[in-house]
Amino acid sequence: MPTQPCLKSAAVTALTALLLTLPGLATAEELDVAGLRLGMTPEEARQALIAFGAPADKIQESRSSFWFMDGDKRHETPDFIERINGNNDVLKDGKWIKDQLELSFAPPPQGGRLVRIRRTIENYVDAPAIGVYRSALVEKYGPPDQNVSGNPVWMRGPGKADCVTGAKGKGADAYVNAIYRRVKGRVSLEHLVNPRLIKGPDDCAIRLSYKLGLGDNQPAKRVTAELIDPGTWVKAQLAAMEAIEKQQADAVETRNAGATKPKL
């Protein structure tokens, strides 16, 4: 009797029809926030901000550098772009709808590319309902992998581990500290915080999260989004620390070589 094969075929057909109605899952490369994507250079990010609507003359750039001591004098590395900020604020009914983007870039020598995008929208004029906002996110990115207190989170490769939740500190150091312990104040690659889950930065997933608030019928007056590649940021930070240690050792050697020999 062909009953069982027919049941299987019907089930497959129904499943196929269901899958065709679901939004496609965005890959790590396809994830974007307001047209900005991880891995962009500062110039690419700046152009994306302008395309988003940020006035070019109001885009702000923050530069940073590392410093070290040779035992006597302070040395400073060449500066690099650490952050770029841009806003697309709109005046409506006498009130401002604020849309702010903060972009973070990994340090040289391996960095120089976009590793974190933070967006904050404050709309106290005509905000859409939280449920409507959530549906729009699912339509764009696909169903979320997690819901944390009702807020959607998407996790994409290369790794699968969440290296963001619970990270403490500022900038890249927060994610370095989420993976490696410090021994006598120095990062130790041999001492892992959670070796069962995270053995290194390649285990970290790219993470997109939105904070919308509670209650689908409530207006989404304040929405924050973060798209981050903590693994790439950690690897760039570790490479920068290694380069600085080498420069420091060279500076100490140069200072010692030029010092006056003691007369005994």
C-alpha positions as CSV (number, residue, x, y, z in Angstrom):
1,M,0.0,0.0,0.0
2,P,1.4,3.5,-0.9
3,T,-0.1,5.2,2.1
4,Q,3.1,5.9,4.0
5,P,5.1,7.3,1.1
6,C,2.1,9.6,0.3
7,L,2.1,10.9,3.9
8,K,5.9,11.6,3.7
9,S,5.4,13.4,0.4
10,A,2.6,15.5,1.8
11,A,4.7,16.4,4.9
12,V,7.6,17.5,2.7
13,T,5.3,19.6,0.5
14,A,3.8,21.3,3.6
15,L,7.3,21.9,5.1
16,T,8.6,23.3,1.8
17,A,5.6,25.7,1.5
18,L,6.2,26.8,5.1
19,L,9.9,27.5,4.5
20,L,9.1,29.5,1.4
21,T,6.9,31.9,3.5
22,L,9.7,32.5,6.1
23,P,12.2,35.3,5.8
24,G,15.6,34.3,4.6
25,L,18.4,34.2,7.2
26,A,20.9,37.0,6.7
27,T,24.5,35.8,6.6
28,A,27.3,37.5,8.5
29,E,28.3,39.3,5.3
30,E,24.7,40.5,4.7
31,L,24.1,41.9,8.2
32,D,24.0,45.7,8.2
33,V,22.8,48.6,10.3
34,A,21.6,51.6,8.3
35,G,23.7,50.4,5.3
36,L,26.9,50.0,7.4
37,R,28.7,46.7,7.4
38,L,31.4,45.2,9.5
39,G,34.8,45.2,7.8
40,M,34.4,48.6,6.2
41,T,37.4,51.0,6.0
42,P,36.9,54.4,7.6
43,E,36.4,56.0,4.2
44,E,33.8,53.4,3.2
45,A,32.0,53.9,6.5
46,R,32.1,57.7,6.1
47,Q,30.5,57.4,2.7
48,A,27.9,55.0,4.0
49,L,27.1,57.5,6.8
50,I,26.6,60.2,4.2
51,A,24.4,57.9,2.1
52,F,22.4,57.2,5.3
53,G,21.7,60.9,5.6
54,A,24.4,62.2,8.0
55,P,25.6,65.7,7.0
56,A,29.2,65.3,5.9
57,D,30.4,68.4,7.8
58,K,29.0,67.1,11.1
59,I,30.6,63.6,10.9
60,Q,33.1,63.5,13.8
61,E,36.3,61.4,13.9
62,S,38.1,60.4,17.0
63,R,41.7,59.3,16.9
64,S,43.8,57.4,19.4
65,S,47.3,56.1,20.0
66,F,49.2,53.8,22.3
67,W,52.0,54.8,24.6
68,F,54.8,53.1,26.5
69,M,57.8,53.9,28.7
70,D,61.4,52.9,28.0
71,G,62.2,53.2,31.6
72,D,62.9,56.9,31.4
73,K,60.9,58.5,28.5
74,R,57.4,58.2,27.3
75,H,56.9,57.0,23.6
76,E,53.7,57.3,21.6
77,T,52.7,55.3,18.5
78,P,51.3,57.0,15.4
79,D,47.6,57.8,15.9
80,F,44.8,55.9,14.2
81,I,41.1,56.3,13.7
82,E,39.3,54.8,16.7
83,R,35.7,56.0,16.3
84,I,33.5,57.8,13.8
85,N,30.2,59.4,14.8
86,G,27.4,60.5,12.5
87,N,23.8,61.6,13.1
88,N,20.7,61.8,10.9
89,D,18.4,64.0,13.1
90,V,15.1,65.1,11.7
91,L,12.9,68.0,13.0
92,K,9.2,67.1,13.0
93,D,6.3,69.0,14.6
94,G,8.8,71.1,16.4
95,K,10.6,68.1,18.0
96,W,13.8,66.3,17.0
97,I,13.8,62.6,16.0
98,K,17.4,61.6,16.8
99,D,19.2,58.9,14.9
100,Q,22.8,58.5,16.0
101,L,25.5,56.1,14.8
102,E,28.8,55.3,16.6
103,L,31.4,53.3,14.7
104,S,34.4,51.6,16.3
105,F,37.5,50.5,14.4
106,A,40.1,47.9,15.3
107,P,43.7,49.2,15.9
108,P,46.7,48.7,13.7
109,P,48.7,46.8,12.6
110,Q,46.0,44.3,11.8
111,G,43.0,46.5,12.3
112,G,41.8,49.7,10.6
113,R,38.4,48.2,9.8
114,L,34.9,48.5,11.3
115,V,34.3,46.1,14.1
116,R,31.3,47.6,16.0
117,I,28.3,49.6,14.9
118,R,26.0,51.1,17.5
119,R,22.8,52.9,16.6
120,T,20.5,54.8,18.9
121,I,17.1,56.1,17.7
122,E,15.0,58.4,19.9
123,N,11.6,59.2,18.5
124,Y,9.1,60.9,20.8
125,V,7.1,62.2,17.9
126,D,5.6,59.3,15.9
127,A,7.4,56.1,17.0
128,P,6.1,52.9,15.5
129,A,4.8,50.2,17.9
130,I,7.4,47.8,19.2
131,G,5.6,44.8,17.6
132,V,5.7,46.6,14.2
133,Y,9.4,47.3,14.7
134,R,10.1,43.7,15.7
135,S,8.3,42.4,12.6
136,A,10.3,44.7,10.4
137,L,13.5,43.3,11.9
138,V,12.4,39.7,11.2
139,E,11.6,40.6,7.7
140,K,15.1,42.1,7.2
141,Y,17.3,39.7,9.1
142,G,15.1,36.5,9.5
143,P,13.9,35.0,12.8
144,P,16.3,35.9,15.7
145,D,18.5,33.2,17.3
146,Q,17.7,34.4,20.8
147,N,15.3,36.7,22.6
148,V,16.9,38.2,25.7
149,S,14.2,39.8,27.9
150,G,12.1,40.1,24.7
151,N,14.9,41.7,22.7
152,P,16.0,39.9,19.5
153,V,19.6,38.7,19.0
154,W,21.1,37.2,15.9
155,M,24.4,35.2,16.0
156,R,26.4,34.4,12.8
157,G,29.7,32.8,12.0
158,P,32.6,32.2,12.0
159,G,32.3,31.1,15.6
160,K,29.2,30.3,17.7
161,A,30.1,31.5,21.1
162,D,28.7,34.7,22.6
163,C,31.8,36.7,23.6
164,V,29.7,39.9,24.2
165,T,27.3,39.1,27.0
166,G,29.0,39.6,30.3
167,A,32.1,41.3,28.8
168,K,33.4,43.9,31.2
169,G,35.6,46.9,30.4
170,K,35.9,49.5,27.6
171,G,36.4,48.9,23.9
172,A,38.4,45.9,22.7
173,D,39.8,45.2,26.2
174,A,36.3,44.1,27.3
175,Y,36.3,41.2,24.8
176,V,39.9,40.3,25.4
177,N,38.9,40.0,29.1
178,A,36.0,37.8,28.2
179,I,38.3,35.3,26.6
180,Y,41.7,35.5,28.5
181,R,42.6,35.9,32.1
182,R,45.2,38.4,33.3
183,V,48.2,37.1,35.2
184,K,50.1,39.7,37.2
185,G,48.3,42.4,35.2
186,R,49.1,41.0,31.8
187,V,46.9,39.1,29.4
188,S,47.8,35.4,29.4
189,L,46.9,33.4,26.3
190,E,47.4,30.2,28.3
191,H,44.7,31.1,30.8
192,L,41.2,31.1,29.5
193,V,38.1,32.5,31.2
194,N,35.8,29.7,30.0
195,P,37.9,27.1,28.2
196,R,34.8,24.8,27.8
197,L,33.0,27.4,25.6
198,I,35.7,29.8,24.3
199,K,39.2,28.7,23.4
200,G,40.1,31.8,21.4
201,P,38.7,34.7,19.3
202,D,37.9,32.4,16.4
203,D,35.2,30.9,18.6
204,C,33.3,34.2,18.8
205,A,30.2,34.8,16.8
206,I,29.3,38.0,15.1
207,R,26.4,39.4,17.1
208,L,23.5,41.7,16.2
209,S,21.2,42.8,18.9
210,Y,18.3,45.2,19.3
211,K,16.8,46.7,22.4
212,L,13.2,47.7,21.9
213,G,11.5,47.7,25.2
214,L,8.5,45.7,26.5
215,G,5.0,45.4,25.2
216,D,4.3,45.0,21.5
217,N,1.6,47.7,21.5
218,Q,3.8,50.3,23.2
219,P,5.6,52.9,21.0
220,A,9.3,52.1,20.3
221,K,10.4,55.6,21.5
222,R,14.0,54.5,22.1
223,V,15.7,51.8,20.1
224,T,19.3,50.7,20.3
225,A,21.1,48.3,18.0
226,E,24.6,46.8,18.1
227,L,26.4,44.9,15.4
228,I,29.8,43.6,16.5
229,D,32.6,41.3,15.5
230,P,34.4,40.7,18.9
231,G,36.7,38.0,17.5
232,T,38.3,40.2,14.9
233,W,38.5,43.1,17.4
234,V,40.3,40.8,19.9
235,K,42.8,39.5,17.3
236,A,43.6,43.1,16.3
237,Q,44.0,44.2,19.9
238,L,46.3,41.3,20.7
239,A,48.4,42.1,17.6
240,A,48.6,45.7,18.7
241,M,49.8,44.7,22.2
242,E,52.5,42.4,20.7
243,A,53.7,45.2,18.4
244,I,53.9,47.7,21.3
245,E,55.8,45.3,23.4
246,K,58.3,44.9,20.6
247,Q,58.6,48.7,20.2
248,Q,59.1,49.0,23.9
249,A,61.9,46.4,24.0
250,D,63.6,48.2,21.0
251,A,63.3,51.5,22.8
252,V,64.8,50.1,26.0
253,E,67.7,48.6,24.0
254,T,68.3,51.9,22.1
255,R,68.3,53.8,25.4
256,N,70.8,51.4,27.0
257,A,73.0,51.5,24.0
258,G,73.3,55.3,24.1
259,A,73.8,55.6,27.8
260,T,77.1,56.7,29.3
261,K,79.1,53.8,30.7
262,P,79.8,54.0,34.4
263,K,83.3,54.8,35.5
264,L,84.2,52.3,38.2
